[in-house]
Amino acid sequence: MAARSWFYASEGQQQGPYPEIQLRELIARGTITADTLVWTEGMANWQRAAEIPGLAPDASGPPAVPRSGAAVPRMGGYSDGPVSIDLPLWSFLGRSLLYIIGLTLVIPAPWAGAYFYQWAVSRLVVPGRPNLAFTGQVGDLWWVFVLMGLSGYAGIYDDYLQLLMLLLQGFLSWTLLRWLASRLTSNGQPLPIAFNGSLLTFIGWQILLAVSFITIIGWAWVATAWTRWICRNVEGTRREIVFNASGLGVLWRTILLVIGCGLIVPIPWVIRWYTQWYVSQFELVERGTLANA
C-alpha cells in the first residue's frame, strides 16, 4: 500500500496524486481528517479516511508515533515543519485573474487585493496554526493597492520615472508585507507576528534584484537571499521562518515557469506548480535551532 499514490477530495475538487508518506503528513497536520474522502488505485469508490485500515489514526486512541526524523509536536500546540498550500486549480486561476484585473483597472484594486489575500492565506497549511486566516479589510490600505495599480502605467515611457517607480514599489511592497503579517489569526485568535525589516534595507534589496538581472541568472540568488532576510525579520512568535530553496532551484523552476507560460495553455498548471513549490520551501523551526546547528 505504501507505494500507491493517493487522491483526496477538498471542497468538491480532487487533490493529488500524493505518495502515501505525504498523505500521512497531511493527515498529521489536520489537512485531511477522518471524514475526508480518499481514493487510490484498486478502490471501487471514494471512502472516508477513517474507513481505510491503518491510514487515519482512531480519534479515541493516541496519535501515531512519528517517523524517525519527522517533526515532533511541542508542548503548547507548537510543532516544527514545512509550510504548504492547497490551491484548487480553477479557484486559484480565477482569483489570480481578478487580482490582476483589479490592479489594471486601479479603482477595484483594494477589493481585489484584500479578497485575494484572504483566500490565499486560508489555503495555507502551517504546523501548529490551525484555521489560519487573514483579517485585513479593504479600507486598511486602499491607497497602497491604488498606487500599485497606477505605478504599472507611470514608468512606461520615461526611464527616470521608471527608477522613481522602482523606489515607490519598494515602499508599497514593504508596507503590504507589514500589513499581511499583522493581520493573521489562528482559530480566530490574532497572532503576535510582525515584520520589522528596515524600509531602506528592503528598498536596497529591491534595487539589487533589479540590477542583478543584468547577469541573466544572478537574480535567482539575490531573490533567495532577500527572501531569507525577510524571514529573519519576522518576529513575535516562539518559532522562526526559514527559507530552504537554493538559488539554482529557484532559477531552473522559474525558467520552466516562463516556458510554460509562453505556451499559453499550461499557464494555470505551471503557475500553481511553481507557487506550491515556492511555499513548500518555507519551514517553521524553534528559534535558535539554526544558530546551534
Backbone hydrogen bonds, N-H to C=O, Kabsch-Sander energy under -0.5 kcal/mol:
donor,donor_aa,acceptor,acceptor_aa,energy
4,R,1,M,-1.7
6,W,18,Y,-3.3
7,F,39,W,-2.5
8,Y,15,Q,-2.1
9,A,37,L,-2.2
10,S,13,Q,-2.7
13,Q,10,S,-1.9
15,Q,8,Y,-3.0
18,Y,6,W,-2.4
20,E,2,A,-0.6
20,E,4,R,-1.1
22,Q,19,P,-0.8
23,L,19,P,-2.2
24,R,20,E,-2.5
25,E,21,I,-1.2
26,L,22,Q,-2.0
27,I,23,L,-1.9
28,A,24,R,-2.4
29,R,25,E,-1.9
30,G,26,L,-0.7
30,G,27,I,-0.7
31,T,26,L,-1.6
32,I,26,L,-1.5
33,T,31,T,-0.5
36,T,33,T,-1.3
38,V,47,Q,-3.4
39,W,7,F,-2.1
41,E,5,S,-0.6
43,M,40,T,-2.1
47,Q,38,V,-2.4
49,A,36,T,-2.1
50,A,34,A,-2.3
51,E,48,R,-1.7
52,I,49,A,-1.4
55,L,52,I,-2.2
56,A,49,A,-0.8
56,A,52,I,-0.7
61,G,58,D,-1.6
70,A,67,R,-2.1
74,R,78,Y,-5.0
77,G,74,R,-1.1
78,Y,75,M,-0.6
81,G,284,L,-2.1
83,V,282,F,-2.9
84,S,125,V,-1.9
86,D,123,R,-2.3
87,L,85,I,-0.7
92,F,88,P,-2.8
93,L,89,L,-2.4
94,G,90,W,-2.7
95,R,91,S,-2.4
96,S,92,F,-2.1
97,L,93,L,-2.4
98,L,94,G,-2.0
99,Y,95,R,-2.0
100,I,96,S,-2.4
101,I,97,L,-2.9
102,G,98,L,-2.5
103,L,99,Y,-2.2
104,T,100,I,-2.3
105,L,101,I,-2.5
106,V,102,G,-0.8
107,I,105,L,-2.7
109,A,102,G,-0.7
109,A,106,V,-1.5
112,A,108,P,-2.5
113,G,109,A,-3.0
114,A,110,P,-2.3
115,Y,111,W,-2.2
116,F,112,A,-2.1
117,Y,113,G,-2.4
118,Q,114,A,-2.2
119,W,115,Y,-1.8
120,A,116,F,-2.9
121,V,117,Y,-2.3
122,S,118,Q,-1.3
123,R,119,W,-0.7
123,R,120,A,-1.1
124,L,121,V,-1.4
125,V,84,S,-3.3
126,V,124,L,-0.6
126,V,129,R,-0.5
129,R,126,V,-2.3
132,L,129,R,-0.5
133,A,185,T,-2.3
135,T,183,R,-2.8
140,D,137,Q,-1.6
141,L,137,Q,-0.6
144,V,141,L,-0.8
145,F,141,L,-1.4
146,V,142,W,-2.0
147,L,143,W,-2.4
148,M,144,V,-2.3
149,G,145,F,-2.1
150,L,146,V,-2.4
151,S,147,L,-2.6
152,G,148,M,-0.8
152,G,149,G,-0.6
153,Y,150,L,-1.7
154,A,150,L,-1.6
155,G,151,S,-0.9
156,I,153,Y,-1.3
162,Q,158,D,-1.7
163,L,159,D,-1.7
164,L,160,Y,-1.9
165,M,161,L,-2.5
166,L,162,Q,-1.8
167,L,163,L,-1.7
168,L,164,L,-2.3
169,Q,165,M,-3.0
170,G,166,L,-1.6
171,F,167,L,-2.0
172,L,168,L,-2.6
173,S,169,Q,-2.6
174,W,170,G,-2.2
175,T,171,F,-2.3
176,L,172,L,-2.5
177,L,173,S,-2.4
178,R,174,W,-1.9
179,W,175,T,-1.9
180,L,176,L,-2.5
181,A,177,L,-2.2
182,S,178,R,-1.6
183,R,179,W,-0.6
183,R,180,L,-0.9
184,L,181,A,-0.7
185,T,133,A,-2.5
186,S,189,Q,-2.4
187,N,130,P,-0.8
187,N,131,N,-0.9
188,G,131,N,-0.5
189,Q,186,S,-1.9
191,L,184,L,-2.8
193,I,191,L,-2.0
194,A,235,E,-2.4
196,N,194,A,-0.7
196,N,233,N,-2.8
202,F,198,S,-2.2
203,I,199,L,-2.6
204,G,200,L,-2.1
205,W,201,T,-2.3
206,Q,202,F,-1.9
207,I,203,I,-2.4
208,L,204,G,-2.5
209,L,205,W,-2.4
210,A,206,Q,-2.0
211,V,207,I,-2.5
212,S,208,L,-2.2
213,F,209,L,-0.6
213,F,210,A,-0.9
214,I,211,V,-1.9
215,T,212,S,-1.4
216,I,213,F,-1.4
217,I,215,T,-2.1
219,W,212,S,-0.5
220,A,217,I,-1.5
221,W,218,G,-0.7
222,V,218,G,-1.7
223,A,219,W,-3.1
224,T,220,A,-1.8
225,A,221,W,-2.3
226,W,222,V,-2.7
227,T,223,A,-2.2
228,R,224,T,-1.9
229,W,225,A,-2.0
230,I,226,W,-2.3
231,C,227,T,-2.2
232,R,228,R,-2.1
233,N,229,W,-1.0
233,N,230,I,-0.8
234,V,231,C,-1.6
235,E,194,A,-3.0
235,E,233,N,-0.7
240,E,285,V,-2.9
241,I,231,C,-0.5
242,V,283,E,-2.7
244,N,242,V,-0.5
244,N,281,Q,-3.1
250,V,246,S,-2.2
251,L,247,G,-2.4
252,W,248,L,-2.4
253,R,249,G,-1.4
254,T,250,V,-2.0
255,I,251,L,-2.2
256,L,252,W,-1.9
257,L,253,R,-2.1
258,V,254,T,-2.6
259,I,255,I,-2.3
260,G,256,L,-2.8
261,C,257,L,-2.5
262,G,258,V,-2.0
263,L,259,I,-1.0
263,L,260,G,-0.6
264,I,261,C,-1.4
265,V,263,L,-2.8
267,I,264,I,-1.8
270,V,266,P,-2.6
271,I,267,I,-2.3
272,R,268,P,-1.9
273,W,269,W,-2.6
274,Y,270,V,-2.5
275,T,271,I,-2.6
276,Q,272,R,-2.7
277,W,273,W,-2.1
278,Y,274,Y,-2.7
279,V,275,T,-2.5
280,S,276,Q,-1.8
281,Q,277,W,-0.6
281,Q,278,Y,-1.2
282,F,279,V,-1.9
283,E,242,V,-2.3
284,L,81,G,-2.7
285,V,240,E,-2.3
285,V,283,E,-0.5
287,R,238,R,-1.7
289,T,286,E,-2.2
292,N,288,G,-1.7
293,A,289,T,-0.7
293,A,290,L,-0.6
